[in-house]
Amino acid sequence: MDAVVKRLLREAGQTYAEEVGIPLKDQPGPLFRLLVLSNLLSARIGSDIAMAAAREVFQAGGGTPRGLTRLTWQQRVDALGRGHYVRYDESTATRLGDMADLVLDKYKGDLRRLPIEAGRDPRRAGELLREFPGIGPVGVDIFCREAQQMWPWLRPYIDGQALKGAERLGLPADPKRLADEVPDKEIARFASALVRVGRDKKLAESVLKG
């Protein structure tokens, strides 16, 4: 493994889901919480605020689709507010409720049904994910980038944001060549680390200096 890649994984090799406390497991609860996190990270708001808001929503009982629908709209707004997700709190509270309803209606509360519906085709999976309110192309990238830890058929999922990070570190600007830099089990963390350095020039400099 390239020395830069080793340092990158050591300094920034944590997925956003892991930072929030979501285990990357192919189970209904973690998959739904990853979807909520992807929704919150999609807005033009700092990732720290989005992650704090996700923690508050989960702590309030919104870590499952059924639990999220049981929260009133105001309870969802309040949870987002406690995470300082204030500019988008009201519209996001509505979207999260609608998203949970769709997970319950279409997937019986279990997002492990999505790969079956998509025929394990990444492009089709992206189309299905975009059916969720609040999930656009950015949300699809966030979800798939981290879900590839549990769903090998998505690999390698290295999106445009990750490629920006690779460019900043002088690494190959090609998803397949980048994926060859790490073992399969590290691709999700590697992709998240690339996104982090793409957004943080000081972090990139630290990785390059060693």
Secondary structure, 3 states (H helix, E strand, C coil): CCHHHHHHHHHHCCCHHHHHCCCCCCCHHHHHHHHHHHHHHHCCCCHHHHHHHHHHHHHCCCCCHHHHHHCCHHHHHHHHHHCCCCCCHHHHHHHHHHHHHHHHHHHCCCCCHHHHHCCCCHHHHHHHHCCCCCCCHHHHHHHHHHHCCCCHHHCCCCCHHHHHHHHHHCCCCCHHHHHCCCCHHHHHHHHHHHHHHHHCHHHHHHHHHC
